[in-house]
Amino acid sequence: MAKSGLLKTFTEPLGKNNPVFVQILGICSTLAVTNKLQNTMVMVLGVTFATALSSWTVSLLRKRIPSRIRMMVETMIIAAYVILVDIILKAYYPEMWKQLGPYVGLIITNCIVMGRVEAFALTNKPLPSLVDGLASGLGYAYVLLIIAAVRELMGSGSLWGYRILGPWWTNWAIMVMPPGGFFILAIAIWVIRETVGKEVSHA
């Protein structure tokens, strides 16, 4: 694949083919972890790592995977990388591992990971598949980080655990509750689609 092809593969998930605000995938994470920016950062790094390397691995093995057990093999590959993320997090960042609880393991079921493996990695070479997985993870990451920043700031008056807003600010309790995640996500999708226009909304 030419450099222009790789560039297109990288840029599309960041914009007109974004997995969150265009494809509406992986939105359960907005409910689970976006009440704090720090938690969200760890989660999106894990998803990006798993998506990129799972796509790369499946592409390497795509001609050797029997079609009748394709989904099982893909799930095992994804699970291996997610378990690696879980082990590293538990070993080096145990406090965050406890806070995230089962949500790290649930990366296995994130439809962005399986979606890119099925839609791209099975029919493309390893390098483009790695780039696509990385870009999809980054496209997912920046949307969730924006949502997390808004929710933490409005819900706690802080960012990354540091108080930003003074005592005059009244915390919006709903922002740290599950409905706050979907509320901010809906506003973000609306704003982005209205700003970017029909190319995004009909991609």
C-alpha positions as CSV (number, residue, x, y, z in Angstrom):
1,M,0.0,0.0,0.0
2,A,1.4,3.4,-1.0
3,K,2.1,6.1,1.5
4,S,-1.1,8.0,0.4
5,G,-3.1,4.8,1.1
6,L,-1.6,4.5,4.6
7,L,-2.3,8.2,5.3
8,K,-5.9,7.7,4.3
9,T,-6.1,4.6,6.4
10,F,-4.8,6.6,9.4
11,T,-6.9,9.7,9.0
12,E,-10.3,8.3,8.2
13,P,-11.0,6.9,11.7
14,L,-9.9,10.2,13.2
15,G,-12.6,12.1,11.2
16,K,-15.2,11.0,8.7
17,N,-15.2,7.4,9.7
18,N,-14.7,7.8,13.4
19,P,-15.8,4.7,15.4
20,V,-17.6,6.7,18.0
21,F,-19.4,9.8,16.5
22,V,-19.9,8.2,13.0
23,Q,-20.2,4.5,13.5
24,I,-21.6,4.8,17.1
25,L,-19.4,1.9,18.3
26,G,-17.9,1.4,21.8
27,I,-20.3,3.8,23.5
28,C,-20.7,1.6,26.6
29,S,-17.3,3.0,27.6
30,T,-18.8,6.4,27.9
31,L,-21.1,5.1,30.6
32,A,-18.4,3.1,32.4
33,V,-15.2,5.1,32.7
34,T,-15.6,8.7,31.5
35,N,-16.5,10.2,34.9
36,K,-12.8,10.7,35.5
37,L,-10.2,11.8,33.0
38,Q,-7.4,9.6,34.5
39,N,-9.6,6.5,34.3
40,T,-10.5,7.3,30.7
41,M,-6.9,7.7,29.7
42,V,-5.9,4.3,31.0
43,M,-8.9,2.7,29.3
44,V,-8.4,4.3,25.9
45,L,-4.7,3.3,25.9
46,G,-5.7,-0.3,26.6
47,V,-8.3,-0.2,23.8
48,T,-5.8,1.4,21.4
49,F,-3.1,-1.2,22.2
50,A,-5.5,-4.1,21.9
51,T,-7.1,-2.8,18.6
52,A,-3.8,-2.1,16.9
53,L,-2.0,-5.4,17.8
54,S,-5.1,-7.6,17.4
55,S,-5.6,-6.2,13.8
56,W,-1.9,-6.7,13.1
57,T,-1.9,-10.3,14.4
58,V,-5.1,-11.3,12.6
59,S,-3.8,-9.9,9.4
60,L,-0.6,-12.0,9.8
61,L,-2.6,-15.1,10.3
62,R,-5.6,-14.4,8.0
63,K,-4.7,-16.9,5.4
64,R,-4.2,-19.7,8.0
65,I,-7.4,-19.2,10.0
66,P,-10.1,-21.6,8.9
67,S,-13.3,-19.7,8.1
68,R,-15.5,-21.9,10.3
69,I,-13.7,-20.9,13.5
70,R,-12.7,-17.4,12.4
71,M,-14.6,-15.6,15.1
72,M,-13.3,-17.9,17.8
73,V,-9.7,-17.3,16.8
74,E,-10.1,-13.6,16.6
75,T,-11.7,-13.5,20.0
76,M,-8.7,-15.5,21.5
77,I,-6.2,-13.1,19.9
78,I,-8.0,-10.1,21.2
79,A,-8.3,-11.7,24.7
80,A,-4.6,-12.4,24.8
81,Y,-3.8,-8.7,24.3
82,V,-6.4,-7.6,26.8
83,I,-5.1,-10.0,29.4
84,L,-1.7,-8.6,28.8
85,V,-3.0,-5.1,29.4
86,D,-4.8,-6.3,32.6
87,I,-1.6,-8.0,33.9
88,I,0.6,-4.9,33.3
89,L,-2.0,-2.6,34.9
90,K,-2.3,-4.8,37.9
91,A,1.5,-5.1,38.3
92,Y,2.4,-1.4,37.8
93,Y,-0.7,0.6,38.6
94,P,-2.8,-1.5,41.1
95,E,-4.8,1.4,42.4
96,M,-6.1,2.2,38.9
97,W,-6.6,-1.5,38.2
98,K,-8.9,-1.7,41.3
99,Q,-10.8,1.4,40.2
100,L,-11.5,0.1,36.7
101,G,-12.4,-3.3,38.0
102,P,-13.9,-5.6,35.3
103,Y,-14.0,-2.9,32.7
104,V,-10.5,-3.7,31.5
105,G,-11.5,-7.3,30.8
106,L,-14.5,-6.0,28.9
107,I,-12.3,-4.5,26.3
108,I,-12.6,-8.0,24.7
109,T,-16.2,-7.3,24.0
110,N,-15.6,-3.8,22.7
111,C,-17.1,-3.8,19.2
112,I,-14.5,-1.4,17.9
113,V,-11.8,-4.1,18.3
114,M,-13.7,-6.9,16.7
115,G,-15.1,-4.5,14.1
116,R,-11.7,-3.5,12.8
117,V,-10.5,-7.0,12.8
118,E,-13.5,-8.2,10.8
119,A,-13.8,-5.2,8.5
120,F,-10.2,-4.5,7.7
121,A,-7.6,-6.9,9.0
122,L,-9.0,-10.0,7.4
123,T,-8.6,-8.5,3.9
124,N,-5.5,-6.3,4.2
125,K,-1.8,-6.7,4.9
126,P,-0.2,-6.4,8.4
127,L,1.1,-2.8,8.2
128,P,-2.1,-1.2,6.9
129,S,-4.0,-3.3,9.5
130,L,-1.7,-2.1,12.3
131,V,-2.2,1.5,11.1
132,D,-6.0,1.1,10.9
133,G,-6.2,-0.4,14.4
134,L,-4.0,2.3,15.8
135,A,-6.0,5.1,14.1
136,S,-9.3,3.5,15.2
137,G,-8.1,3.4,18.8
138,L,-6.9,7.0,18.7
139,G,-10.2,8.1,17.1
140,Y,-12.0,6.4,20.0
141,A,-9.6,7.9,22.5
142,Y,-9.9,11.6,21.7
143,V,-13.7,11.5,21.7
144,L,-13.8,9.8,25.1
145,L,-11.1,12.0,26.6
146,I,-13.2,15.1,25.6
147,I,-16.3,13.6,27.2
148,A,-14.3,12.7,30.3
149,A,-12.8,16.2,30.7
150,V,-16.3,17.8,30.5
151,R,-17.8,15.3,32.9
152,E,-15.1,15.6,35.5
153,L,-14.9,19.3,35.3
154,M,-18.7,19.8,35.6
155,G,-19.3,17.0,38.0
156,S,-16.3,17.5,40.4
157,G,-14.8,20.9,39.4
158,S,-11.5,19.1,38.8
159,L,-9.3,17.7,36.0
160,W,-7.0,14.7,36.5
161,G,-7.8,14.9,40.2
162,Y,-6.7,18.6,40.6
163,R,-9.3,21.2,41.6
164,I,-9.8,23.6,38.8
165,L,-13.0,25.5,39.6
166,G,-13.3,27.5,42.9
167,P,-15.7,27.1,45.8
168,W,-18.2,29.2,43.8
169,W,-18.8,26.2,41.5
170,T,-21.7,23.8,42.4
171,N,-20.9,20.3,41.2
172,W,-23.4,18.8,38.8
173,A,-24.0,15.4,40.4
174,I,-25.6,14.0,37.2
175,M,-22.3,14.4,35.4
176,V,-20.5,11.7,37.4
177,M,-23.5,9.4,37.1
178,P,-24.1,7.1,34.2
179,P,-26.7,9.3,32.4
180,G,-24.1,12.1,32.3
181,G,-22.0,10.0,29.9
182,F,-24.7,9.6,27.4
183,F,-25.9,13.2,27.7
184,I,-22.4,14.6,26.9
185,L,-21.9,11.9,24.1
186,A,-25.2,13.0,22.5
187,I,-24.2,16.6,22.6
188,A,-20.7,15.8,21.2
189,I,-22.1,13.8,18.3
190,W,-24.6,16.6,17.5
191,V,-22.0,19.3,17.6
192,I,-19.4,17.4,15.5
193,R,-22.0,16.4,12.9
194,E,-23.3,19.9,12.6
195,T,-19.8,21.3,12.4
196,V,-18.3,18.9,10.0
197,G,-21.4,18.6,7.9
198,K,-23.0,16.0,5.7
199,E,-19.8,14.2,4.8
200,V,-19.5,13.0,8.4
201,S,-23.1,12.3,9.1
202,H,-23.4,10.1,5.9
203,A,-20.0,8.5,6.0
